[in-house]
Amino acid sequence: MKELKKAEKLKKSSRQKRLLELLESDPFVTDEDLSEKFAVSIQTIRLDRLELGIPELRERIKQVADKNYKKVRSIIGTEIIGELIDLNLGQRGISILQTTPEMAFSKTNIVRGHHIFSQAESLAMAVIDADVALTGVSNIKYLSPVHAGDKLIAKAEVVRVRGNNHFVHVKIHINQEQVFRGKFILVAIK
């Protein structure tokens, strides 16, 4: 009987060790995904996280975003629309925006375009390596409707810098479907 309990503890300890490793490499994995991966209940995952002092997904996203907000030079971190989850200044960045019913037209439940544009533009601003910048030109295209409740994943990439002009491409996806793309020329003000 003692051997059985010892074997269970080893199983739990190895699961918790793997859980820590997995969340270190990808802090955005949901409890549901973890429960499937480890073939245990969601409650077991929550208990493991609690024992290990690992916060829930929303708090993990916030912690990662807080670190990235400190890197931004061109705007204040709180001016970024969405959660800034990855930033390599002067190269690329990623933000997540969870849409809400307040962002949508009440008749259609479709998110207003200015929310989507704001996520894209603020990410483009955040990713450039400049103290002050303005949007000089934007060429945007909405590819399909976004509904309240959809989670928008925006990815920005600095494709070229010519003098004070920073050329940034932003693509926004829901799951794996692209719903928006924008090309921005941001002008660094000296």
C-alpha positions in Angstrom: 0.0 0.0 0.0 2.8 2.4 0.8 4.5 1.7 -2.5 1.3 2.6 -4.3 1.1 6.0 -2.6 4.8 6.6 -3.4 4.2 5.8 -7.1 1.3 8.2 -7.2 3.4 10.9 -5.6 6.1 10.3 -8.2 3.5 10.6 -10.9 2.2 13.9 -9.4 5.7 15.3 -8.9 6.8 14.4 -12.4 3.5 15.9 -13.8 4.1 19.1 -11.8 7.7 19.3 -13.0 6.5 18.9 -16.7 3.8 21.5 -16.0 6.4 24.0 -14.8 8.6 23.4 -17.9 5.7 23.7 -20.2 4.4 27.0 -18.7 7.9 28.4 -18.7 8.2 27.8 -22.5 4.6 28.8 -23.2 2.8 30.8 -20.5 -0.3 31.1 -22.6 -1.5 27.5 -22.4 -5.0 27.2 -21.0 -5.9 24.9 -18.1 -8.2 23.0 -20.5 -5.2 22.3 -22.9 -3.1 21.2 -19.9 -5.7 18.8 -18.6 -5.9 17.2 -22.1 -2.1 17.0 -22.4 -1.7 15.4 -19.0 -4.9 13.4 -19.1 -6.2 14.7 -15.8 -9.1 16.9 -14.8 -9.0 20.7 -15.0 -9.4 20.8 -11.3 -6.2 18.7 -10.9 -4.4 21.2 -13.1 -5.7 24.1 -11.0 -4.6 22.3 -7.8 -1.1 21.7 -9.3 -0.8 25.4 -10.3 -1.9 26.4 -6.8 0.6 24.2 -5.1 3.4 25.4 -7.5 2.4 29.1 -7.1 1.6 29.5 -10.8 -1.1 32.1 -11.5 -4.1 31.5 -13.8 -3.8 32.3 -17.5 -5.2 35.8 -17.3 -2.6 36.8 -14.6 0.3 35.1 -16.6 -0.6 37.1 -19.7 -0.7 40.3 -17.6 2.7 39.5 -16.1 4.3 38.9 -19.6 2.6 42.1 -20.9 3.9 44.2 -18.0 7.5 43.2 -18.8 7.0 44.1 -22.4 5.3 47.4 -21.7 8.6 48.6 -20.1 10.4 48.1 -23.4 8.2 50.4 -25.4 9.7 53.8 -26.2 7.3 55.6 -28.6 4.1 55.5 -26.5 3.1 54.7 -22.9 2.4 51.0 -22.4 -1.2 51.7 -21.2 -1.9 53.3 -24.6 -1.4 50.0 -26.4 -4.8 48.4 -27.3 -4.7 44.8 -26.1 -2.1 42.9 -24.1 1.5 43.2 -25.4 2.7 39.6 -25.0 5.9 39.8 -27.0 8.1 42.6 -28.1 11.5 42.7 -29.8 12.0 46.5 -30.2 12.8 47.5 -33.7 11.8 44.1 -35.1 8.5 42.5 -34.1 5.8 42.3 -31.5 2.6 40.4 -30.7 -0.6 41.6 -28.8 -3.8 39.9 -27.9 -7.2 41.7 -27.7 -10.2 40.0 -26.2 -13.2 41.6 -27.8 -16.3 42.4 -25.8 -20.0 43.2 -26.6 -19.2 46.9 -25.8 -16.9 47.0 -28.8 -19.6 45.7 -31.2 -22.6 47.1 -32.9 -25.6 45.9 -30.9 -27.6 44.9 -34.0 -25.0 42.7 -35.6 -22.6 41.8 -32.8 -19.7 42.8 -35.2 -16.8 44.6 -33.6 -16.4 48.2 -34.8 -13.4 48.7 -37.1 -11.8 51.4 -35.0 -11.1 48.9 -32.2 -9.3 46.5 -34.7 -7.4 49.4 -36.3 -6.4 50.7 -32.8 -4.9 47.4 -31.9 -2.9 47.3 -35.1 -1.7 51.0 -35.0 -0.8 50.9 -31.3 1.2 47.7 -31.8 3.0 49.2 -34.9 3.9 52.2 -32.7 5.1 50.0 -29.8 7.4 47.9 -32.0 9.4 50.7 -33.5 12.6 51.9 -31.8 11.9 55.6 -31.5 11.1 58.0 -28.7 8.3 59.8 -30.5 6.5 58.8 -33.6 3.3 59.5 -35.6 1.5 57.5 -38.2 2.3 59.0 -41.5 0.5 56.6 -43.8 -1.7 53.5 -43.2 -3.0 51.1 -45.9 -5.4 48.7 -44.2 -7.8 46.0 -45.2 -10.5 44.3 -43.2 -10.7 40.7 -44.5 -13.6 39.3 -42.6 -16.0 40.4 -39.8 -14.9 40.1 -36.1 -17.6 39.2 -33.6 -17.8 40.2 -30.0 -16.0 37.5 -27.9 -13.4 36.8 -30.6 -9.8 36.9 -29.5 -7.6 38.9 -31.8 -3.9 38.0 -32.2 -1.9 40.9 -33.8 1.6 40.4 -35.1 3.7 43.4 -36.2 7.0 43.3 -38.1 9.3 46.2 -38.9 10.1 45.4 -42.6 12.3 48.5 -43.3 13.6 51.7 -41.8 14.5 54.5 -44.2 15.7 57.7 -42.4 12.9 58.6 -40.0 10.4 56.4 -41.7 9.6 53.0 -40.2 7.7 50.6 -42.4 5.6 48.2 -40.3 3.3 45.4 -41.4 0.6 44.2 -39.0 -1.6 41.1 -39.4 -4.4 40.2 -37.1 -5.8 36.6 -36.8 -8.7 34.9 -35.1 -7.5 31.3 -34.5 -5.6 30.7 -37.8 -7.8 33.0 -40.0 -6.4 36.4 -41.0 -9.1 39.1 -40.5 -7.0 42.3 -40.9 -3.8 43.4 -42.5 -2.2 46.8 -42.4 0.9 48.5 -43.7 2.0 51.5 -41.7 4.7 54.1 -42.3 5.5 55.6 -38.9 7.5 58.8 -38.8 10.0 59.2 -36.0 10.0 62.7 -34.6 13.4 63.9 -33.4 
